[in-house]
Amino acid sequence: MKRFILIPDSFKGTMSSMEICGIMAEAIKAHIPDAGVRGIPVADGGEGTVEAFISAVGGEKRETAVTGPRFEKISSFYGALSDGKTAVVEMSAAAGLPLMGSSLDVLGSTTFGVGELILEAVRGGAGQVIIGLGGSATNDGGCGAAAALGVVFRDGEGRPFVPTGGTLSSIASVETGGIAPELKDVRITAMCDIDNPLYGERGAAYVFAPQKGASREVVQLLNAGLKHLNETVKRCLGADRAEGRGAGAAGGMGYGFAAFLGAELKMGIDVVLDAVDFDGLLKGADCVFTGEGRIDSQSLGGKVVIGVARRAKRRGVPVIAVVGDVGDGIGGAYEEGVSAIFPINRVAVPYSEARLRAKSDLRLTVEDIVRLIKTAELRQSDVRRLPL
């Protein structure tokens, strides 16, 4: 029996990872009915991360009330995975852009509810928490979440307060002695696919705050606040994580989790692969199907297709990438372990038209690939039957 692993990224604006897994599985089964197929939806850390993990490894969604981005009470959730010890938190479920509606406020919004979700998950039995850093409405350097977990921020007069993006420059001291004792032995891993530092021209404020409603003047204020935060943390805690990979993720939350909680920031695909024991699954696999909306030179930085290919290459398992579009400069993908790349744009139409037929084109493309696999197997079988 042939065994396939399906682990595609979403095709942004067209198909989710779960939809793609379903279509690929149907296409394979149509030609190899007895094939063993394992679908592993991939999440990027934003909305849908919890659902993707539960779909991939099992578990349940647990609802709870937390503080929203405007300091209001909202209904939120986290995922408790089937291993009984891992929880998945979407920071966007407590501090995401959609929760702000049409009135954005990057100066006054908070990540406090994200910390509450983490604490709720730990009190629910989690010894490991995976946090998706995507879709944030905030720029508070993760201070809100840290405050919810027991970190104390004081102003110039010694008064404790919960900093937001607009009040980071008011932080005079930081104390971590009061961090919730439940977190002592908890491993925190943040999914982060960007390498932006905390502040500066490539930092959280300049690169991401404009999409959260920040004007040029507000961006400068936020950037100054993040720089001040790091200087204060260095003075009070002796830690400097501002230049760390992913420090600028989610309005500086990547920095905050690393500086205050000792969290590990990892590429999202590596977190997923570890969580599903991908290396173990590869031992019995004949082929891996992966993919993304567009593969180009930027993909070589280690996102889904390349992350999957690198792992599979170590086990000698072929990897087929089925993508929406192919850009220039992808030769390195083959060196990383990709065996072949197939675009699904079968009639070479613009994206506006291609997205409308993407599902059927995906299925037809995968069916053609499976036909090729079957033909190659038959040829090998014929060769083996030839007399010597």
C-alpha positions as CSV (number, residue, x, y, z in Angstrom):
1,M,0.0,0.0,0.0
2,K,1.3,3.4,-0.9
3,R,1.5,5.9,2.0
4,F,1.3,9.6,1.4
5,I,1.7,12.6,3.8
6,L,-0.1,15.8,2.8
7,I,1.3,18.9,4.4
8,P,0.5,22.1,2.4
9,D,0.4,25.7,3.4
10,S,-2.7,27.6,2.6
11,F,-3.1,29.4,-0.8
12,K,-3.8,32.8,0.7
13,G,-7.2,34.2,-0.3
14,T,-8.1,31.0,-2.2
15,M,-7.9,27.8,-0.1
16,S,-7.1,26.9,3.5
17,S,-4.6,24.2,4.3
18,M,-7.4,21.9,5.5
19,E,-9.3,22.4,2.2
20,I,-6.1,21.6,0.2
21,C,-5.5,18.4,2.3
22,G,-9.0,17.3,1.5
23,I,-8.8,17.9,-2.2
24,M,-5.4,16.2,-2.4
25,A,-6.6,13.2,-0.5
26,E,-9.7,12.8,-2.8
27,A,-7.5,13.1,-5.9
28,I,-5.1,10.4,-4.6
29,K,-7.8,8.0,-3.5
30,A,-9.5,8.3,-6.9
31,H,-6.6,6.6,-8.5
32,I,-5.1,4.6,-5.6
33,P,-8.1,3.6,-3.5
34,D,-6.2,1.6,-0.9
35,A,-3.6,4.4,-0.4
36,G,-2.8,5.4,3.1
37,V,-3.2,9.2,3.3
38,R,-2.3,11.4,6.3
39,G,-3.3,15.1,6.0
40,I,-1.5,17.6,8.2
41,P,-3.0,21.1,7.9
42,V,-0.4,23.9,8.4
43,A,-1.2,27.1,10.3
44,D,0.9,30.3,10.1
45,G,0.4,31.4,13.6
46,G,-2.6,33.6,12.8
47,E,-6.3,33.0,12.8
48,G,-7.1,29.3,12.4
49,T,-3.9,28.0,14.1
50,V,-5.8,26.3,16.9
51,E,-8.2,24.6,14.5
52,A,-5.3,23.4,12.3
53,F,-3.4,21.8,15.2
54,I,-6.5,20.1,16.5
55,S,-7.3,18.8,13.0
56,A,-3.7,17.5,12.6
57,V,-3.1,15.8,16.0
58,G,-6.5,15.8,17.8
59,G,-7.7,17.7,20.8
60,E,-10.4,20.1,21.8
61,K,-11.1,23.8,21.7
62,R,-11.7,25.3,25.1
63,E,-13.6,28.6,25.4
64,T,-12.9,31.1,28.1
65,A,-13.5,34.8,28.9
66,V,-10.4,37.1,28.7
67,T,-9.5,40.8,28.3
68,G,-9.9,42.0,24.8
69,P,-7.6,44.5,23.0
70,R,-9.6,47.4,24.3
71,F,-9.4,46.1,27.9
72,E,-13.0,44.9,27.6
73,K,-14.1,41.3,28.4
74,I,-14.5,39.1,25.4
75,S,-15.1,35.4,24.7
76,S,-12.0,33.7,23.5
77,F,-10.4,30.2,23.3
78,Y,-7.3,28.0,23.2
79,G,-6.6,24.5,22.0
80,A,-5.8,21.6,24.3
81,L,-4.1,18.9,22.2
82,S,-4.7,15.2,22.6
83,D,-1.4,14.5,24.2
84,G,-2.8,16.1,27.4
85,K,0.2,18.3,27.9
86,T,0.3,20.8,25.0
87,A,-1.9,23.9,24.5
88,V,-2.1,26.1,21.5
89,V,-2.9,29.8,21.8
90,E,-3.6,32.2,19.0
91,M,-2.6,35.7,20.1
92,S,-5.1,37.0,17.6
93,A,-7.9,35.4,19.6
94,A,-7.4,38.0,22.3
95,A,-5.5,40.8,20.6
96,G,-6.2,40.4,16.9
97,L,-7.1,43.1,14.3
98,P,-10.6,41.7,13.6
99,L,-11.4,42.3,17.3
100,M,-10.9,46.0,16.8
101,G,-13.6,46.4,14.1
102,S,-13.3,49.4,12.0
103,S,-11.8,51.6,14.8
104,L,-8.1,50.7,15.2
105,D,-6.1,51.9,18.2
106,V,-2.5,50.8,18.1
107,L,-1.5,53.2,20.8
108,G,-4.1,52.0,23.3
109,S,-4.6,48.3,22.5
110,T,-3.3,45.6,24.8
111,T,-2.1,42.0,24.7
112,F,-3.2,41.4,28.3
113,G,-5.8,38.8,27.2
114,V,-3.1,36.7,25.6
115,G,-1.4,36.3,28.9
116,E,-4.7,35.3,30.5
117,L,-5.1,32.6,27.8
118,I,-1.7,31.2,28.5
119,L,-2.4,31.1,32.3
120,E,-5.8,29.5,31.7
121,A,-4.1,26.8,29.5
122,V,-1.4,26.1,32.1
123,R,-4.0,25.8,34.9
124,G,-5.8,23.4,32.6
125,G,-2.8,21.1,32.6
126,A,-0.6,22.3,29.8
127,G,3.2,21.8,30.3
128,Q,3.9,23.2,26.9
129,V,2.3,26.2,25.3
130,I,2.6,27.0,21.6
131,I,1.7,30.6,20.7
132,G,0.9,31.8,17.2
133,L,2.2,35.3,16.7
134,G,0.0,36.6,13.8
135,G,-2.7,39.1,13.1
136,S,-2.0,41.4,16.0
137,A,-3.7,44.8,16.5
138,T,-1.1,45.8,19.1
139,N,2.3,47.3,19.5
140,D,3.0,46.9,23.2
141,G,6.1,44.7,23.1
142,G,4.2,41.9,24.8
143,C,4.0,43.9,28.0
144,G,0.3,43.4,28.4
145,A,0.6,39.6,28.2
146,A,3.6,39.8,30.6
147,A,1.6,41.9,33.1
148,A,-1.2,39.3,33.0
149,L,1.4,36.6,33.9
150,G,2.8,38.6,36.9
151,V,5.5,40.8,35.4
152,V,5.3,44.3,37.1
153,F,5.9,47.5,35.2
154,R,6.2,50.7,37.2
155,D,6.2,54.3,36.1
156,G,8.5,57.1,37.3
157,E,6.6,57.5,40.5
158,G,6.8,53.7,41.3
159,R,3.1,53.0,40.4
160,P,2.4,49.7,38.7
161,F,0.5,49.9,35.4
162,V,-0.2,47.9,32.2
163,P,1.8,49.4,29.3
164,T,0.3,49.8,25.9
165,G,2.0,51.0,22.7
166,G,1.4,54.6,23.6
167,T,2.8,54.3,27.2
168,L,5.9,52.2,26.7
169,S,8.1,55.3,27.2
170,S,6.6,55.7,30.7
171,I,8.1,52.4,31.9
172,A,10.7,53.2,34.6
173,S,11.3,49.7,35.9
174,V,10.4,46.1,35.3
175,E,10.1,43.3,37.9
176,T,9.7,39.6,37.1
177,G,9.8,38.2,40.6
178,G,6.0,37.9,40.7
179,I,5.6,35.8,37.6
180,A,2.8,33.2,38.2
181,P,4.5,30.1,39.9
182,E,2.4,27.8,37.6
183,L,4.7,28.9,34.7
184,K,7.9,27.7,36.4
185,D,8.4,24.5,34.4
186,V,6.3,25.4,31.4
187,R,7.9,25.4,28.0
188,I,6.7,28.3,25.8
189,T,7.3,28.2,22.0
190,A,6.3,31.0,19.7
191,M,5.5,30.5,16.0
192,C,7.3,33.2,14.2
193,D,8.1,33.4,10.5
194,I,9.6,36.9,10.3
195,D,13.1,38.0,11.2
196,N,12.4,41.7,12.0
197,P,14.1,43.2,15.1
198,L,12.1,45.0,17.8
199,Y,12.7,48.6,16.7
200,G,14.4,50.6,13.9
201,E,13.5,50.8,10.2
202,R,12.8,47.1,10.0
203,G,11.2,46.9,13.4
204,A,7.7,46.3,14.7
205,A,6.5,49.9,14.4
206,Y,7.9,50.9,11.0
207,V,7.1,47.7,9.2
208,F,3.8,46.6,10.8
209,A,2.1,49.5,12.7
210,P,0.8,51.3,9.5
211,Q,-1.5,48.4,8.8
212,K,-2.8,48.7,12.3
213,G,-3.8,52.3,11.6
214,A,-0.7,54.2,12.7
215,S,0.3,57.5,11.0
216,R,3.9,58.4,10.4
217,E,4.0,60.4,13.7
218,V,2.4,57.5,15.6
219,V,5.0,55.1,14.1
220,Q,7.8,57.2,15.4
221,L,6.3,57.4,18.8
222,L,5.8,53.6,18.9
223,N,9.3,53.0,17.7
224,A,10.7,55.3,20.4
225,G,8.6,53.4,23.0
226,L,9.9,50.0,21.9
227,K,13.5,51.3,22.1
228,H,12.9,52.7,25.6
229,L,11.3,49.3,26.6
230,N,14.5,47.4,25.6
231,E,16.8,49.9,27.4
232,T,14.7,49.5,30.6
233,V,14.7,45.7,30.3
234,K,18.5,45.7,29.8
235,R,18.9,47.9,32.9
236,C,16.5,46.0,35.1
237,L,16.8,42.4,33.9
238,G,20.1,42.3,32.0
239,A,18.5,41.0,28.9
240,D,18.8,42.4,25.4
241,R,16.6,40.5,22.9
242,A,15.9,43.5,20.6
243,E,17.9,42.1,17.7
244,G,16.8,38.5,18.1
245,R,15.1,36.9,15.1
246,G,11.4,37.6,15.3
247,A,11.6,40.2,18.1
248,G,9.4,42.5,16.1
249,A,6.7,39.9,15.5
250,A,3.1,40.8,16.6
251,G,3.9,44.3,17.7
252,G,7.0,43.2,19.6
253,M,5.4,40.3,21.3
254,G,8.1,38.0,20.1
255,Y,10.6,40.2,22.0
256,G,8.4,40.2,25.1
257,F,7.9,36.5,25.3
258,A,11.7,36.0,24.9
259,A,12.7,38.7,27.4
260,F,10.1,38.1,30.1
261,L,9.3,34.4,29.8
262,G,12.3,32.9,28.2
263,A,10.2,31.7,25.2
264,E,11.8,30.1,22.2
265,L,10.9,31.7,18.8
266,K,10.8,29.1,16.0
267,M,9.7,29.0,12.4
268,G,6.1,28.0,12.3
269,I,6.6,25.0,10.1
270,D,9.2,23.6,12.5
271,V,6.8,23.9,15.4
272,V,4.1,22.1,13.4
273,L,6.5,19.3,12.3
274,D,7.7,18.7,15.8
275,A,4.2,18.7,17.2
276,V,3.0,16.0,14.8
277,D,6.2,14.0,15.0
278,F,6.8,14.4,11.3
279,D,10.2,12.7,11.5
280,G,8.4,9.6,12.8
281,L,5.7,9.7,10.2
282,L,8.3,9.8,7.4
283,K,9.6,6.4,8.4
284,G,6.7,4.7,6.6
285,A,6.0,7.3,3.9
286,D,6.4,6.8,0.2
287,C,5.8,10.4,-0.8
288,V,5.1,13.8,0.7
289,F,2.8,16.4,-1.0
290,T,3.3,20.0,0.1
291,G,2.7,23.4,-1.5
292,E,1.9,27.0,-1.1
293,G,0.3,29.8,-3.1
294,R,3.5,30.9,-4.7
295,I,7.0,29.5,-4.6
296,D,9.8,31.9,-5.4
297,S,13.3,32.9,-4.1
298,Q,11.8,34.2,-0.8
299,S,10.4,30.7,-0.1
300,L,13.9,29.4,0.3
301,G,14.1,31.2,3.6
302,G,12.6,28.1,5.2
303,K,8.8,28.4,5.1
304,V,6.5,25.4,4.6
305,V,7.7,23.8,1.4
306,I,11.4,24.1,2.3
307,G,10.9,23.3,5.9
308,V,9.1,20.1,4.9
309,A,11.6,19.2,2.2
310,R,14.6,19.6,4.5
311,R,13.1,17.0,7.0
312,A,12.1,14.6,4.3
313,K,15.5,14.8,2.6
314,R,17.1,13.3,5.7
315,R,14.8,10.3,5.4
316,G,15.1,9.9,1.7
317,V,11.4,10.5,1.1
318,P,10.5,12.4,-2.2
319,V,8.7,15.7,-1.9
320,I,6.3,17.0,-4.5
321,A,5.3,20.7,-4.2
322,V,2.0,21.7,-5.8
323,V,1.8,25.4,-5.9
324,G,-0.4,28.2,-7.2
325,D,2.3,30.0,-9.1
326,V,6.1,29.7,-9.7
327,G,8.5,32.6,-9.6
328,D,12.1,32.9,-10.6
329,G,15.1,31.8,-8.6
330,I,13.7,28.6,-7.2
331,G,16.6,26.3,-8.2
332,G,17.7,26.1,-4.6
333,A,14.4,24.3,-3.7
334,Y,15.6,21.1,-5.4
335,E,18.9,21.2,-3.4
336,E,16.9,21.5,-0.2
337,G,15.0,18.2,-1.0
338,V,12.1,19.2,-3.3
339,S,11.8,16.5,-6.0
340,A,9.4,18.3,-8.3
341,I,7.3,21.4,-8.5
342,F,3.9,21.6,-10.2
343,P,1.9,24.8,-10.6
344,I,-1.9,24.4,-10.8
345,N,-2.7,27.3,-13.1
346,R,-3.6,24.9,-16.0
347,V,-4.8,27.5,-18.5
348,A,-2.4,30.3,-17.7
349,V,-4.9,33.0,-16.6
350,P,-4.4,36.0,-14.3
351,Y,-4.8,35.4,-10.5
352,S,-8.2,37.0,-10.5
353,E,-9.5,34.3,-12.8
354,A,-7.2,31.5,-11.5
355,R,-8.5,31.7,-7.9
356,L,-12.0,31.0,-9.1
357,R,-11.0,27.6,-10.5
358,A,-8.2,26.9,-8.1
359,K,-10.0,23.9,-6.3
360,S,-10.7,22.1,-9.5
361,D,-7.3,22.9,-11.0
362,L,-5.6,21.6,-7.8
363,R,-7.5,18.3,-7.9
364,L,-6.8,17.8,-11.6
365,T,-3.1,18.6,-11.1
366,V,-2.7,16.1,-8.2
367,E,-4.6,13.5,-10.3
368,D,-2.1,13.9,-13.1
369,I,0.8,13.5,-10.7
370,V,-0.7,10.3,-9.2
371,R,-1.2,9.0,-12.8
372,L,2.5,9.6,-13.4
373,I,3.4,7.8,-10.2
374,K,1.3,4.8,-11.1
375,T,2.7,4.7,-14.7
376,A,6.3,4.8,-13.3
377,E,5.5,1.9,-10.9
378,L,4.0,-0.1,-13.8
379,R,7.1,0.5,-15.9
380,Q,9.3,-0.6,-13.0
381,S,7.2,-3.7,-12.6
382,D,7.5,-4.6,-16.3
383,V,11.3,-4.1,-16.1
384,R,11.5,-6.5,-13.1
385,R,9.5,-9.2,-15.1
386,L,11.9,-9.1,-18.1
387,P,14.1,-12.2,-18.4
388,L,17.8,-11.7,-17.7
